[in-house]
């Protein structure tokens, strides 16, 4: 038992360490590429599109690899590829190489994050929601720590000012790869329930889409991503800086408080809601995010201070995140057909990636046209659409899934597959 807990803690540590690099680089990446290195805003914008496109291409591949090979080894290898891609982002001197690195980085992350969750699902036949709450907490603590370090080390006045941050991110990914590999070595496979050669899966995406509960879950996931997560690092900061005229310092402080709130609230909220129907939890998340966008829209009507509304809105957003994060992976795993858990849960990654691709494009167009009210309305409509689908999803859930799990009981005893990383996608 002690060995199992130590290995679980090691895998959570790998998640935390990897996200430190993410939090340190991403807030400054656009400015570094567009202005500090003088590639222009167009090149920088394409980088974010390629992150998501790489993830969209790689997610099904990651699912097949996780079904066929040891997921810990796959995750460690993908993290090494991500480290190489981050180095490319920092050192490339031509737009084409930056774009290639961004595509590789998005694809590697789409494999590394989900396949590491294969191991968690294989190790946690009990208290699965709590374990994924811990994972989500590790993600957000890593983002907060990385953001703090980035704020201390970033120097956007020099063409080489971001190199310390890129070095930090590369080192963090390499360290996370090493920790993941050590924690998931085959010599303890009998203790973890993992095997080095799982049975190959014959389940394909088109088979999953014929399953009504899976299709509904993917629709709800895509809409919630489109209406919130997809805006976290593109539309929301741009809206705050341009439409609300919030200072960069206030924006950074609000984002840091959001990540800290998520880290602090995840475990207690998960314990409170673990008996609630998962579809009802997704509905609660959608409702919370409708409130978030209404709060963020108040300054447009002359109600409330911009910085105050931004801070309050991001704290309320954290509540929705803590409700949603521990639900998706266990729910998707419980809906998986025999031998298709990895593909089922990876399909959630794909749905999130589709939302992440579409969200910045729509919000960017609306904000470029100087119609911030339409930007707010778009997010509200997406969240309301997700809210409308959750009762339909609840009616189509199998009885074993629709009934909340008792404390210490798993929703499905044979689940083992990757999760959609609900953290802000790189």
JORAGI-V683163 format. One record per helix or strand of 3 or more residues. SS is the DSSP state (A for helix, B for strand). FROM is the first residue (numbers start at 1). LEN is the number of residues. If there is no record, write none. Layout:
{{SS/FROM/LEN} {SS/FROM/LEN}}
This chain:
{{A/2/35} {A/41/28} {A/71/21} {A/95/29} {A/128/26} {A/163/21} {A/186/7} {A/205/5} {A/212/16} {A/229/3} {A/235/9} {A/248/26} {A/278/24} {A/306/30} {A/341/28} {A/372/25} {A/399/4}}
